[in-house]
Amino acid sequence: MPVFPGLPEPSFRTVASVPDDGYAMTELRLLNHIGTHVDAPAHQIADGDTLDDIPLERLVTHALTINVSGRAPGPIPLAELESHLHHLHPGDILFLCSDNARNWGTAAYWTGWSYPDAHCARALVQRGISAIGFDGPSADPVDSTTLELHRLWLSSGRMIIENVANLTELPTRSQVVVAPIKLAGGNGGPARIFALLPDA
């Protein structure tokens, strides 16, 4: 799983094994903001919602996936997304597919995705989306010192979903289940994300 530069790597230690103890158990040590994960508003907002505050209907909802892989990575102005937004409904999750999964495990992963600029993010918040998701590591460029875009999303009560896999497999609209670990007071957590697609 990608680990944001400067953060400690996860570790996994065998506590018990079936041959020695009759059961298996593993100790996991990991930060809650690595791999595919959800940033709750409390990640940067002192009184923001935590994972256990977020209602299920914001996590089990519909998604609009917009393919932005044909553009250069970086901030996206509203004008580039406007023609797609008639498909976006209040309560949706918006996924931006940069096809950055092809860069997984390389240095290019940390610069190979696109995200809404501040003006575009404000317009998407006004449309009432539940969350924004990326196949990249952050809502801001990795070298950001202000995390302006994180603050914009999270202060408006929106979730950020980072390091999402398989966005190239999604149709324009789909039903999705975002399942972060439910931690009391959690400012974020690892998540499994499922798309419920009709049989082909």
Secondary structure, DSSP 4 states (H G I P E B T S, - for coil): ----TTSPPPEEEEEE-HHHHSS-EEEEE--TTSSSEEE-GGGT-TTPPPGGGS-GGGTEEEEEEEE-TTS-SEEE-HHHHGGGGGG--TT-EEEEE--GGGGTTSGGGGTS-EEE-HHHHHHHHHTT-SEEEESSS-SS-TT-SS-HHHHHHHHTT-EEEES---GGG--SEEEEEEEE---TT-SEEEEEEEEE----
